[in-house]
Amino acid sequence: MKILAIDTSSNICSVALIEDNKIIKEMHNNNQKEHSETLMPMINELFTSLNLTLDDINLIACSKGPGSFTGIRIGIATVKAFADAKNIPVVGVNSLEALAYCGITQKGNGEYISIIDAKNENVYFAIYKMKNGKFSTYKSPEAMHISDMITYIDNLKLPIYFVGDAKIEEIEQLYLAQIAKEKAKSEEIYKHEYLKNLPSLAIGIALAGLNKYNMGLVEDEAELSPMYLRKPQAQRQKEGLSDDIAILEMSYIDLEKIKLNYDKFPNIWKYEVLEEDYTNSRYYIIKQNEDILGFVGIRIVFEEMEIMNIVTRIDKRNEGFASKLFSHIIRYAHKNDIERINLEVNANNKSAIKLYKNFGFEEVGKRAKYYNGEDAILMTCYI
């Protein structure tokens, strides 16, 4: 399988072609010209040098951000034009995930903390895990102040690798202080390293695209769009913005608020069933100011976690809130030595299945006609 990968998310425009897992050729350009001037000539040169055309390409992968807004739009528009002309499947890869794959080419298994500078001591960051050849998301992409990021990355279990344009001296000082706290609690500390001289982002995009294709995560061309991350909360407060987002354990008052707005949470249990499960499980809500945007329920038995349900308010879907909830409970699982997480999902809920697979869940079984005549897919993620 031949994969064309394109990155226009940063100052360096790069393209790559891989066949299966083998890197065939990579090209990049940092001559300060607009990507609109350099991208197509670079792709033409790549094809000419390999005696290939678009007809030989089986999949196109491109960066969808975060990064340069203008650059990302150029890359996505080019990919959509190619896909439309030749009916080639496409995959969008976020830049932070691509950075992790670049690190994996050097180190293999580990926890990868991907960082992109967002100015004013803020970063876009995410955490990914490669373990036994399986890639998964530990923390979905988010904008944070550097100090907040450091407090988030405690309790990781594998060797830790920082990738991206990290401000090493500043991060190292904060991270060593965090490690000192962990040592004081007698917790095991794993080594960490700042990776340099990584391959171009197009290589990471290509490898990520192949993995997503193999997982059945190809996107509809119309779905491919830039990724936008909110400004860090400290920056928003400085600018007088007030839409605070927090994840908190659900209180009974929160449950009553959900009851009053139950029509905004369709396709879930009857309220009486939710209320009963609330007394037997642990529930978390995600709030924006005082509005409840979604919630997740978990139940723990020995070393296993069962996700009872995860719901986003209908008018707040596709805004990353479900990913934030998943990041929260996966971190909870890590901190509490949970060995695996189980869930079930309607077989026709393709967007949910895609989300779960991105977090490392695999299909392990099926329950026929479980949801009012529709099949349920059983999925598991090993921590």
N, C-alpha and C positions, 0 to 999 in steps of 0.2 A: 504494500500500500504506500503510495507516494503522497506526502503531505506538504503543502506550501504554507509557510507561516510568515506572518507580517506583523511587525511592531512599529508603530508610529506614536507611541505614548510618551516618548522622552525626546531629548535633543538628538539622540542617535537613532536614525532610521535604519532598521535591519530587516532582512528577509532570509529565510532558510528553507531548505528542502531536505526532508528525511524520508527514507524508505524503511517502513517498519520502525525499528529502534536505531537504525544506522543513519548517522548524519552524513548526507551526501555533499552538501555545500552550504556555506553561510556567507552573506555579504552585509556590510554595514557602511554607513556614511555619516560623517560628523562634520560636514563642510559648511554648516550654518545656513545652508539654503533651506527654503521651505520644503516640507515633506511632499507637497504637491508637485514640486519640481523634480524631486529625486526618486520617489517611490517607483513610478512606472518604468523609467529607464533602468533602475536596478533590477526589477523583476524581469524585464526583457533581456538584460545581460545574463541573469541567472539562467533563464531558459535556453538562451543561445549557447552558453558555455556547456550545457548538459545535453544539447540537442533534443529539447523537450518543448512541449506546448501545453496550454491549459487542458487540452484533451487528455493529457497523460496524468492529470492530477485527480486523486481520489477524494481528497479532503482539504479544505482550507481552514486554517486557524488564524485568529488575529487577536490582538490585545483590545480589551474594552475599557481599560483604565483600572485604577486612577492614574492620572497623568495629564499631559497637555490636552486641553479640550479640543483645540483646533486639530492637532495631530491625530487624536483618536477618531474624530469624525472623518478625516481623510482616509484612514485605514479601513474603517468600517464601510464607508461608501464604496471603496475599491473592491472589497471582498463581496459586497452585495451585488455589484455589477458583474463580477466574475461568476458568482453563483447563479445569478439570473440568466446569464448568457449560456452557460454550459451545464446548468442543473447539477452543480457540485454541492454536496453537503458542507455545512459550515459549523464551526465551533468558536464561541467567544471565550477567551481566557483572561481572567483579571491579572493585572501586572504583578501583583503580590504573589499569586500562585505560580506565575511563570518564573519569578525570582527563586522560589523554592525549588523548582525543577532544575534551574541552573546550578543551584547548590548541590542537588542530588547527584549531578554528573560528576562531582568531585568526591562526595563523602558517602553517598548511599543512605543507609538507615540513620535516622535522627529526627530531632525536632527542629524545624526551620522557622526562625522568626524573620519574616520579611518586612522590610522597612523602606518607605519612600518619604523623603523629606517633604513636609507640608508647610515649612517656614515657621518662624516665631516659636521655636522649640516644640513644634507639633509634628506629628508623623502620621502617615497612613501605615497601618500595620495589620498583619494577620499571622497566625501560627498554623503550620502544616506539619504532618507527621508522615514519615516513610518508615514502615516497619514490615520486615519480611516481604518486601516487594510490593506492599500495598500502600497507596497514597490516600490520605484523608485530611479533612479540615479539623483543626482543633479550636481555632478562634477565627470566626468570619471577619472579613476586612472591616476596619473601623478607623476613624480619625481620632487621635488622642494626643494629649500632652505627653512628652517623653517620660516624665515621672509617673504618670498613671499607667503607661505601658509597662514599665518595669514592675510595678506591683501586680500586674496581671500575669506575669510569666513565671511566677513561683510554681513549685510542685511539678515541674516537667520531669518525665521519667527517663528520657533517652539523652544521649549527647546533644547539646544545644548549639546550633549554628545560626549566626546572624548573617543575613544576606540583604543587599541593597545599599543605599547611600546613607548608612548609619553614621552618626557623629560619634565615632568610636570612643574618644576620650570622655565625652559627656555621659554616654550610655554606660561605659565601663565603671565610672565612679559610682553611678546610681546602682548598677547591678551588683557590684561588690558589696555595697551597703546592704542590699537585699539578701545576698548570700550570707552575710554575717548574721542577719536575723534568723535565717533558716538553720545555721549551725547552732545558734543559741537554743533552738528548739530540738536539736539533735536529729534533724532530718538529713537524709543522704543528699549530697550535692553532686550533680553531674557536671562534667567539664563543659566549657563553652568556648566558642571560637568565632572570630570574624572572618568570613571567607572573602577573598579578593581574587582578582583576575578570572572572574567567571565568564563563561561564554555569553554571547549576545542574547538579549531577551527573546529574539526570534527562535533560538534553539529551545529555550524553556517553553515557549508557546507551542512549538511543534510537538514536544514530548508530552506536554499536558493535553494537547488536542488529541493525540493518539490514545492516551489513556481514557479520555472522556468518550471518544468514539467507541472504544472497546466496552465501555460501561453503558452504552446506549444513550449517551447524553448529547447527541447531535441536536442542534437548534434549528427551529424553523427560521428561514432567512429573515422574516419579518420581526422575529423576536430579538434579533441581534441589535443591541443598543449600548451606548456608553454607560459605564458604571459611575455613579455619582455618590460620593461619601459626604456626609454632613461635616461641617467644621467641628473641631473639638469643642467640648462644652465650655472650657475656660475661655476660648476665643469668642464663643457665642455670647457668653455673659459680658465680656468686655465690650462687645458691639451692641449690647442692650437687647439681645434676643433671649427668649425665655422658654422655649419648648424643651424643657429638661426631659430626658429619657432615662428611666431607671428600671431595673429588674429587682423585684422584692418578693418575699414570701407572701402568699395570698392570705389576707385576713377575712374574717367572716363579713366584715363591712364591704370588702371588695367583692365577695361572692354575692352580696345583696345588690351591689351596683351592676354586676353582670346580669343578674336576674331582671333588673329594670330595663336593660338594653339587650335582652336575649335575642331579639330579632336581628341584631347586627352580627350575631355569631351563628350563622346557619349551618346546617348539616352536622350538628353535634348531638350529643345525648339529650334526652329530655332533662329539664332542669332538676327534677327530683332525683334522677340517677346521678347527675353531676354533684348535687348537694350531698348525697350519700357517699360518693367516692371521695369527696373533699375530707370527710371525717376519717377515711382509711388511708389516704395517700398524702403526699407532700405536693403542694401546688405553688407555682410562681407566676406572677403577672409581670407584664411589661407595660409601663405607664409613660405617658407624655403629659407633663403637668399632672392633672388629676384624672385624665382620661385613660381608661384601660384599653389597650390596643390588642392584647392577646394574652394567652396564658398556656401553661403546660403543667400536666400532672404526672408525677412519677411515683412508683412504688418500689421499694427495695426489699428483696428477699435474699438473705445471705450475701453473696458477692455479685448478684445480678440486679439490674435495674430494669423495670418495665415502664415504658412510656404509655401512660393511660390515654392521654389525648394531648394534642397540641393544636391550638386554634388562634388564628389572627382575625381581627375584626374585618368584615367584608370590605369596608371602605379604606382599609389600610394594608391591603394585600400587595405583594410585589414591591414592598419598600424595605425589605431586609429585616423585619421584626421577628419573623420565625427563625431566621438564621441567628439572630442575637439570643433568642431563647435557647436554641440548640447549643450554641457556644457556652451558655451558662450551665446547662445541665451536664455537658461533657466535661467541663472543668470540675463540676461537683463530683462527677464519677471518678476523675483522676484523684481528687483530694481525699476521697473516701474509699480508695482501693477497690472500686467496682471492677469486676473482670469483664463484663459485657453488658450491653444495653439491647433490649428487645422491643419491638413494636410491631403493629400490624396496620396496614393501610389498604384502602379500597384500590383494587387493581386498575380502576379507571382514573385514579387521581394522579395523573402523570407528573404534574408540577411538584407534588409532595414527594413522589418517588425520586425525582431528580434531586430535590433538596437532600433527602436522606442519603442517597448515594454519594453526594459530594462530601458528606460528613463520615463516609466510610462504612455505611450500612450495606449489607449484601442480602440478596433474596435467599431465604433458606427453606421456604415452604409455601403452601397455599391452603386456604380454607375455602372450599367451594360454596358459593351462594351464601356467604356469611353476612353481607350487608344488603338485606332486602333483595336477595336474589343475585347480588353481584359478588364476585370473588374477592377475598382478602389475601394480600400478599404478606407473608411473615418475613421480617427483616431483622438482622442482628449486626451489631458493631462490637468488635472485640477491642477493649481498652488495653 
